[in-house]
Amino acid sequence: MSLIATCTAEMWTLDFKTFNSKAQSPCVVATALERVCNPTAAISMVPLRVNYHYPGPRKSTETPCICSSVYYSLVCACAACQTRRALKWTPFTENCSSVNTGRFPQSLPQGYPVPHWAYQDVVGQDGWSRTNAQLDKGPEESAPPPPTPTTTPVDASTSTPVSSSTTSTSSQTTTSSPAGSSAKKSDTGVIVGGVVGGVVALALIGAFVFIFLTRRKHQRDKASTQLPASPTSMTQNNQPSLFGSNPQHTGGNNNMSSFQTHNTSPTYFQQSFKQQPGYMSPAIPGQGQHEGSNTPIHNTNP
């Protein structure tokens, strides 16, 4: 792991002190400024060997922070405190697309004050001058302190009623909220119950009507398929009279009417007609009639 270079005791005890007010060497401050533009940059201010110097940035690594005169002055002071020589300004910035002189392009990092001599001109003499730095007694530059949160004191006498009012209002709101939700839930339950009840009632009415119509149709079909009147009834009502007309319509005697309604046996039929004057018994085979003769046998009864 690379370590940041340290200055010798001689550079610390001289009248020109390269350290800032926080006892931070120019090597440490230069590393902090480099990481403002590239937080993951490797440590460039490593200890220098004899006859070596810190090179300028390459085209692939140049940043506005490195290509500034403030960073360059700190790099030169870091080399001087190790009794090593520094590179001139022109060759140091030859790979920079743009340079910043007399200022640092970004905000200074917190906790790393920059000595005033780092802002001196390096363009006129094409490099950093240790002599000019020793004569510089200006104040160092530091990042502005971060803003601290401010609190406004509140009078206790005036804050108490407000808090009480706010608390009561919030409690009222909190209390009324469940009531409102309960009312909404009850209304919803009533509506749902009414709808369900209506649907069930309509279903029952429809079922009753369907059953009623079905039974009525069944009864009609049963009545239409019944048989007509019995042959006996038709014979009794439509039997032609032996005299050519129905006695009920021609004024026949009561005996004939009794025959039609009460007794239809052959014996009674014959006896009834025997009582009629001028009656001639019909020819009945085997009963008082000679075979092959049409002469009737007269009744010998008085």
C-alpha positions as CSV (number, residue, x, y, z in Angstrom):
1,M,0.0,0.0,0.0
2,S,1.4,3.4,-1.0
3,L,1.9,5.9,1.8
4,I,1.8,9.7,1.5
5,A,5.2,11.3,1.6
6,T,6.3,13.1,4.8
7,C,8.3,16.2,5.2
8,T,11.7,16.3,7.0
9,A,12.3,17.9,10.3
10,E,14.3,20.6,8.7
11,M,11.4,21.9,6.7
12,W,9.3,21.9,9.8
13,T,11.7,24.0,11.9
14,L,12.4,26.7,9.3
15,D,10.7,30.1,9.3
16,F,8.8,29.0,6.2
17,K,6.5,26.4,7.4
18,T,4.7,24.4,4.6
19,F,2.2,22.9,7.0
20,N,-1.2,24.5,7.5
21,S,-2.9,25.5,10.7
22,K,-4.0,21.9,11.3
23,A,-0.4,20.6,11.0
24,Q,-1.1,19.0,7.7
25,S,1.8,18.8,5.2
26,P,1.4,20.0,1.6
27,C,1.5,16.4,0.5
28,V,-1.6,15.6,2.5
29,V,-3.5,18.8,1.4
30,A,-2.5,18.1,-2.3
31,T,-3.9,14.5,-2.1
32,A,-7.2,15.9,-0.6
33,L,-7.6,18.4,-3.5
34,E,-6.9,15.7,-6.1
35,R,-9.7,13.5,-4.7
36,V,-12.2,16.3,-5.0
37,C,-12.4,15.7,-8.7
38,N,-11.6,12.0,-8.5
39,P,-12.5,10.4,-5.2
40,T,-11.1,7.0,-6.1
41,A,-7.7,8.3,-7.4
42,A,-4.6,6.6,-6.3
43,I,-2.2,8.4,-4.0
44,S,0.1,10.5,-6.2
45,M,2.1,12.1,-3.4
46,V,4.2,9.1,-2.6
47,P,7.7,9.5,-1.2
48,L,10.2,10.6,-3.8
49,R,13.5,9.0,-4.4
50,V,16.7,11.0,-5.1
51,N,16.8,13.0,-8.4
52,Y,13.1,12.3,-9.0
53,H,10.2,14.7,-9.2
54,Y,6.4,14.5,-9.4
55,P,5.2,14.4,-13.0
56,G,2.2,16.2,-14.4
57,P,-1.1,14.4,-15.3
58,R,-1.4,12.2,-18.3
59,K,-4.2,12.8,-20.9
60,S,-6.1,9.9,-19.5
61,T,-5.9,11.1,-15.9
62,E,-6.1,14.9,-16.2
63,T,-8.8,16.7,-14.3
64,P,-9.6,20.4,-13.6
65,C,-8.4,19.9,-10.0
66,I,-4.9,18.6,-11.1
67,C,-4.6,21.2,-13.8
68,S,-4.8,24.1,-11.4
69,S,-2.0,26.3,-10.1
70,V,-3.1,25.7,-6.5
71,Y,-2.6,22.0,-6.8
72,Y,0.7,22.5,-8.6
73,S,2.1,24.8,-5.8
74,L,1.2,22.2,-3.2
75,V,3.0,19.4,-5.3
76,C,6.1,21.6,-5.5
77,A,6.1,22.3,-1.8
78,C,5.7,18.5,-1.1
79,A,8.8,17.8,-3.2
80,A,10.7,20.7,-1.5
81,C,10.0,19.4,2.0
82,Q,11.6,16.1,1.0
83,T,14.6,18.1,-0.4
84,R,13.7,17.1,-3.9
85,R,13.3,19.3,-6.9
86,A,10.0,20.3,-8.7
87,L,8.9,20.4,-12.3
88,K,8.2,23.6,-14.1
89,W,4.6,24.8,-14.7
90,T,4.6,24.4,-18.5
91,P,5.8,20.7,-18.7
92,F,3.5,19.9,-15.7
93,T,0.4,21.1,-17.6
94,E,1.3,20.0,-21.1
95,N,-1.4,17.3,-21.1
96,C,-4.1,19.5,-19.6
97,S,-7.0,20.5,-21.8
98,S,-7.5,23.6,-19.7
99,V,-5.8,25.2,-16.8
100,N,-6.9,27.2,-13.8
101,T,-4.4,29.7,-12.3
102,G,-4.8,31.6,-9.0
103,R,-7.9,29.6,-8.0
104,F,-9.2,26.1,-7.4
105,P,-12.0,25.1,-9.7
106,Q,-14.0,23.2,-7.1
107,S,-15.0,23.8,-3.5
108,L,-12.3,23.1,-1.0
109,P,-12.7,19.9,1.0
110,Q,-13.8,20.2,4.5
111,G,-11.1,19.9,7.1
112,Y,-8.1,20.7,4.8
113,P,-7.2,24.4,4.9
114,V,-4.9,25.6,2.0
115,P,-2.1,28.0,2.8
116,H,-2.2,31.4,1.2
117,W,1.1,31.0,-0.7
118,A,-0.6,28.2,-2.8
119,Y,-2.5,30.9,-4.6
120,Q,0.5,32.8,-5.9
121,D,1.3,33.3,-9.6
122,V,3.3,30.5,-11.2
123,V,2.9,31.5,-14.8
124,G,5.3,34.6,-14.8
125,Q,8.3,32.6,-13.7
126,D,7.0,29.3,-15.0
127,G,7.0,27.6,-11.6
128,W,6.6,27.8,-7.9
129,S,9.0,30.0,-5.9
130,R,10.0,29.0,-2.4
131,T,11.3,32.5,-1.7
132,N,8.0,34.1,-2.6
133,A,6.2,31.6,-0.5
134,Q,8.3,32.5,2.5
135,L,7.3,36.1,2.2
136,D,3.6,35.4,1.9
137,K,1.9,36.1,5.2
138,G,-1.7,35.9,4.0
139,P,-4.4,33.9,5.7
140,E,-5.1,30.4,4.5
141,E,-8.2,29.4,2.6
142,S,-10.7,27.0,4.0
143,A,-14.0,25.5,3.0
144,P,-16.9,27.4,4.5
145,P,-18.3,25.6,7.5
146,P,-21.3,23.4,6.8
147,P,-24.7,25.0,7.8
148,T,-25.9,24.1,11.2
149,P,-29.6,23.5,11.8
150,T,-31.2,26.4,13.7
151,T,-34.0,26.0,16.1
152,T,-36.4,28.8,16.9
153,P,-37.3,29.0,20.6
154,V,-41.0,28.8,21.3
155,D,-42.6,30.4,24.2
156,A,-44.1,27.7,26.5
157,S,-47.1,29.8,27.4
158,T,-48.2,30.2,23.8
159,S,-47.3,26.7,22.7
160,T,-49.4,24.9,25.3
161,P,-52.8,26.0,24.1
162,V,-51.9,25.3,20.5
163,S,-50.7,21.8,21.3
164,S,-53.9,21.2,23.4
165,S,-56.1,22.4,20.6
166,T,-54.3,20.4,18.0
167,T,-54.4,17.3,20.2
168,S,-58.2,17.7,20.9
169,T,-58.9,18.3,17.2
170,S,-56.9,15.3,16.2
171,S,-58.6,13.2,18.9
172,Q,-62.0,14.4,17.7
173,T,-61.1,13.5,14.2
174,T,-59.8,10.1,15.3
175,T,-63.0,9.5,17.3
176,S,-65.4,10.5,14.6
177,S,-63.6,8.5,12.0
178,P,-64.7,5.0,13.3
179,A,-68.3,6.2,13.7
180,G,-68.4,7.4,10.1
181,S,-66.9,4.1,8.9
182,S,-69.4,2.1,11.1
183,A,-72.3,4.1,9.6
184,K,-71.1,3.4,6.1
185,K,-70.7,-0.3,6.9
186,S,-74.3,-0.5,8.3
187,D,-75.8,1.3,5.3
188,T,-74.0,-1.1,3.0
189,G,-75.3,-4.1,5.0
190,V,-78.9,-2.8,4.8
191,I,-78.6,-2.2,1.0
192,V,-77.1,-5.7,0.4
193,G,-79.8,-7.3,2.6
194,G,-82.6,-5.6,0.8
195,V,-81.3,-6.6,-2.6
196,V,-80.8,-10.2,-1.6
197,G,-84.3,-10.3,0.0
198,G,-85.9,-8.8,-3.1
199,V,-84.2,-11.4,-5.4
200,V,-85.3,-14.3,-3.1
201,A,-88.9,-12.9,-3.1
202,L,-89.0,-12.6,-6.9
203,A,-87.6,-16.1,-7.2
204,L,-90.4,-17.5,-4.9
205,I,-93.1,-15.6,-6.8
206,G,-91.8,-16.9,-10.1
207,A,-91.7,-20.5,-8.9
208,F,-95.3,-20.2,-7.5
209,V,-96.6,-18.8,-10.9
210,F,-94.8,-21.5,-12.8
211,I,-96.2,-24.3,-10.6
212,F,-99.7,-22.9,-10.9
213,L,-99.6,-22.6,-14.7
214,T,-98.2,-26.0,-15.0
215,R,-100.9,-27.7,-12.9
216,R,-103.6,-25.7,-14.7
217,K,-102.3,-26.8,-18.1
218,H,-102.2,-30.4,-16.9
219,Q,-105.8,-30.3,-15.8
220,R,-106.9,-28.9,-19.2
221,D,-105.0,-31.6,-21.0
222,K,-106.6,-34.3,-18.8
223,A,-110.1,-32.9,-19.4
224,S,-109.6,-32.8,-23.2
225,T,-108.6,-36.5,-23.3
226,Q,-111.7,-37.9,-21.4
227,L,-113.9,-40.4,-23.3
228,P,-117.5,-39.5,-24.6
229,A,-120.7,-40.7,-22.9
230,S,-121.2,-44.5,-22.6
231,P,-123.0,-46.5,-25.3
232,T,-125.8,-47.5,-22.8
233,S,-126.6,-43.9,-22.2
234,M,-126.6,-43.1,-25.9
235,T,-128.8,-46.1,-26.6
236,Q,-131.3,-45.1,-24.0
237,N,-131.4,-41.5,-25.1
238,N,-131.3,-42.2,-28.9
239,Q,-133.2,-45.6,-29.1
240,P,-135.8,-45.4,-31.9
241,S,-139.4,-46.1,-30.9
242,L,-141.1,-49.1,-32.3
243,F,-143.9,-46.8,-33.3
244,G,-141.7,-44.5,-35.3
245,S,-141.2,-41.9,-32.7
246,N,-140.1,-41.4,-29.1
247,P,-143.1,-41.8,-26.7
248,Q,-141.7,-38.9,-24.7
249,H,-142.3,-36.6,-27.7
250,T,-145.5,-38.2,-29.2
251,G,-147.5,-38.5,-26.1
252,G,-147.2,-42.3,-25.6
253,N,-148.6,-44.0,-22.5
254,N,-146.9,-44.3,-19.2
255,N,-146.2,-48.0,-19.7
256,M,-143.9,-47.3,-22.6
257,S,-142.1,-44.7,-20.6
258,S,-141.7,-47.2,-17.8
259,F,-140.3,-49.6,-20.2
260,Q,-137.6,-47.2,-21.4
261,T,-136.5,-46.0,-18.0
262,H,-136.9,-49.0,-15.7
263,N,-137.1,-52.4,-17.3
264,T,-135.8,-53.5,-20.6
265,S,-136.2,-57.3,-20.3
266,P,-137.9,-59.1,-23.3
267,T,-140.7,-60.6,-21.1
268,Y,-141.8,-57.3,-19.8
269,F,-141.5,-55.8,-23.2
270,Q,-143.8,-58.4,-24.6
271,Q,-146.3,-58.2,-21.8
272,S,-146.6,-54.5,-22.1
273,F,-147.4,-54.6,-25.7
274,K,-149.9,-57.5,-25.3
275,Q,-152.1,-55.1,-23.4
276,Q,-152.4,-52.8,-26.4
277,P,-155.6,-53.4,-28.5
278,G,-155.0,-55.0,-31.9
279,Y,-151.5,-56.2,-30.8
280,M,-149.9,-58.9,-33.0
281,S,-147.0,-60.7,-31.5
282,P,-144.0,-61.0,-33.7
283,A,-142.9,-64.3,-34.9
284,I,-140.3,-65.8,-32.6
285,P,-138.7,-69.1,-33.5
286,G,-139.8,-71.9,-31.3
287,Q,-142.6,-70.1,-29.5
288,G,-146.1,-71.0,-30.8
289,Q,-145.3,-70.6,-34.5
290,H,-145.2,-73.3,-37.0
291,E,-142.1,-73.6,-39.0
292,G,-142.5,-72.1,-42.4
293,S,-145.8,-70.3,-41.5
294,N,-146.3,-66.6,-41.0
295,T,-149.6,-67.0,-39.2
296,P,-149.2,-65.8,-35.6
297,I,-150.7,-67.7,-32.7
298,H,-153.4,-65.5,-31.1
299,N,-153.4,-64.9,-27.4
300,T,-156.1,-67.1,-25.7
301,N,-155.9,-65.2,-22.5
302,P,-159.0,-63.2,-21.6
